[in-house]
Amino acid sequence: MAAVTPAQTITDELRRWIVSQAEAGCPPEEMVAAMCRSGWAEAAALQALEDSLRAQLRVVAAERQAAALPAGPMPEPDLANGPSLLMVDGHPVQVLLSMQRPRLVLFGNLLSADECDALVEQARPRLLRSETVDTATGGSEVNTARTSDGMFFTRGESALIEGIERRLATLLRWPVERGEGLQVLHYRPGAEYRPHHDYFDPEQPGSAAVLSRGGQRLATLVIYLSTPAAGGATVFPDVGIDVAPVKGHAVFFSYDRAHPSTRTLHGGAPVLAGEKWVATKWLREGRFE
């Protein structure tokens, strides 16, 4: 079968279209005919169709296998009655969006403007180039996929940090000691963090070292400490959602297994104008040391 020419690249958008058409019951010959009308050679269209559907079958098989895995207790806000507002230790937090798959919740007014500003000022003098986990050793390394500056607070190191951590523990019903210290990140224009997963891949040789400090990561909370003039959304490519960074808002998402089937692939889109400050909280299975 003829190879796809450079002018007929199988893009992610085309793959999504093929899968969506197949799920809607569109016959293969109609999809091929539509591609041919848009300029595709028939052989190349058939190859694109076959490759895309085979890839989707692998994804479905992996999701079914992962779904059979047992899940333990998870961080989770109390949204049983569909509230639009939660009172958390006397602080009103809005519930702006709630999804089940992936498990994702968008909060408004999680931090006040004054709390956001104070957190930025405490973090600013300690910023360094952000690093990622080295999957081979469990250490950290500078990675071109992440172009922000950042720092970590230790748990409870100031009254401000202690108060924020207590609020987050109450909101997510997860003990303070089962969370990593707050990480503050600063993104200048052009800075980004390409899509990635936050859990530690147990098959990587360096994961044993990071897992020994508190077990697997189960959830992430990203708190926006500023509103950039343009860009900087938190993107979830697997589900086509972009969360705009709004000062005081926060996006929470959890992953009950270290597997792409959680659909929590996410990234920080490039900041186009202004600057973005965020605070990230990762929650672990056990006590984080």
Protein Blocks (a to p, Z undefined) as FASTA:
>chain_A
ZZddfklcccfklmmmmmmmmmnopafklmmmmmmmnopafklmmmmmmmmmmmmmmmmm
mmmmmmmpccdddddddfknopabdceehiacddfbdcfbdcddddehkbcfklmmmmmm
mmmmmgccdddddfknopacddfkbccdcddddehkafklmmmmmmmmmmnopafklpcc
dddddddehiacddddfbdcfkbmklmmmmmnnoaafbdcdddfbdcfbgjiacdfknop
acdddehiacddddfbdcfklopaccddddfehcdddddddddfbdcZZ
